[in-house]
Amino acid sequence: MAQPRQHPHVVVHAPALDGSRRVTEGDETLGIASHADDVGEILRLADLYVTDVAENDLIEWQGGGPDDWPGLSEHHAG
């Protein structure tokens, strides 16, 4: 029998065109974040209490770190 995972693997995906980022654990989408604070709240609601989302081995940031939340306006410059 497989051992339960002690530390779930959470991924904050690359920003969408509107700057929002999908937060997943495995194949499950936990929520959509528009700020680093949202990531913490999404994890809290999933019973994954993380005090510092920027410096936590539980979270993998893709397409930029916790300070990267580009908005749609940045994609239309020019």
C-alpha positions as CSV (number, residue, x, y, z in Angstrom):
1,M,0.0,0.0,0.0
2,A,1.3,3.4,-0.9
3,Q,2.2,5.8,1.9
4,P,0.2,9.0,2.0
5,R,2.1,12.1,0.9
6,Q,3.4,14.1,3.8
7,H,4.0,17.2,1.7
8,P,1.6,17.8,-1.1
9,H,3.0,19.4,-4.3
10,V,1.3,22.7,-5.0
11,V,1.9,24.5,-8.3
12,V,1.1,28.1,-9.0
13,H,0.9,28.2,-12.8
14,A,2.2,30.9,-15.2
15,P,0.0,34.0,-15.4
16,A,-3.0,34.0,-17.8
17,L,-3.6,37.0,-20.0
18,D,-5.5,38.7,-17.2
19,G,-2.7,38.1,-14.7
20,S,-4.5,35.4,-12.8
21,R,-2.7,32.2,-11.9
22,R,-4.2,28.7,-11.4
23,V,-3.3,27.0,-8.2
24,T,-3.2,23.2,-8.3
25,E,-2.3,20.2,-6.2
26,G,-1.7,17.2,-8.4
27,D,-4.6,17.0,-10.9
28,E,-6.9,19.1,-8.8
29,T,-7.4,22.8,-9.3
30,L,-7.6,24.5,-5.9
31,G,-8.5,27.9,-7.1
32,I,-7.5,31.0,-9.2
33,A,-5.3,33.6,-7.6
34,S,-4.8,37.2,-8.6
35,H,-2.3,38.0,-5.9
36,A,0.1,36.2,-3.6
37,D,-2.3,36.7,-0.7
38,D,-4.9,34.8,-2.7
39,V,-2.5,31.8,-2.9
40,G,-2.3,31.7,0.9
41,E,-6.1,31.9,1.2
42,I,-6.6,29.2,-1.4
43,L,-4.2,26.9,0.4
44,R,-5.9,27.7,3.8
45,L,-9.3,26.7,2.3
46,A,-7.7,23.4,1.2
47,D,-6.5,22.8,4.7
48,L,-2.9,23.5,3.7
49,Y,-1.7,26.1,6.1
50,V,1.3,28.0,4.7
51,T,2.5,31.2,6.4
52,D,4.9,32.3,3.7
53,V,3.9,31.4,0.2
54,A,7.0,33.0,-1.3
55,E,9.5,30.9,0.7
56,N,8.0,27.5,1.0
57,D,9.2,24.2,-0.4
58,L,5.5,23.0,-0.8
59,I,4.9,25.5,-3.6
60,E,6.3,25.5,-7.1
61,W,6.0,28.8,-8.9
62,Q,5.9,28.5,-12.7
63,G,6.3,31.4,-15.1
64,G,7.5,33.8,-12.4
65,G,7.6,34.1,-8.7
66,P,5.2,35.4,-6.1
67,D,5.8,39.0,-7.2
68,D,4.9,38.3,-10.9
69,W,1.2,39.2,-11.6
70,P,1.2,40.9,-15.0
71,G,-2.1,42.3,-16.0
72,L,-3.9,42.3,-19.4
73,S,-2.7,45.9,-20.0
74,E,0.9,44.8,-20.2
75,H,0.1,42.4,-23.1
76,H,-1.4,45.3,-25.1
77,A,1.4,47.7,-24.8
78,G,2.3,49.2,-28.2
